[in-house]
Amino acid sequence: MKETKTNKKAAEDIMASESEFKGYTIEEIRFHRALVAMEADFCKTKILKTWSNIQKVNPLSPSSGSSLPTKAGSVAMKLVNGLNYMDYILLGASVFNGVRKVMSFFRRGKKK
């Protein structure tokens, strides 16, 4: 019973404080803007740090510090960058045909 009275009083206090709110002051708005800008800067720094870690680990990157030699990474990047749209279309068609043949092989085994 005592909890109900306390909860009612807390609810009334909350409702009363909402009706008395007149808005933020200039200082509060400036503080919130500075806080949001600082959070955005921290997020940007975190993303850039993660990106640099990904570049260090990427084996295809020519400047990566991974166990693969940089020449192999350089060759792989030149191969990927050297392809034009028609090469990608032909490569996709050949992969699609290969997958289709493999799938048809497995479907043949399920006859009733």
Secondary structure, DSSP 8 states (H G I E B T S, - for coil): -HHHHHHHHHHHHHHHHHHT-----HHHHHHHHHHHHHHHHHHHHHHHHHHHHHHHH-TT-TT--SSS-HHHHHHHHHHHHT--HHHHHHHHHHHHHHHHHHHHHHHHTT--
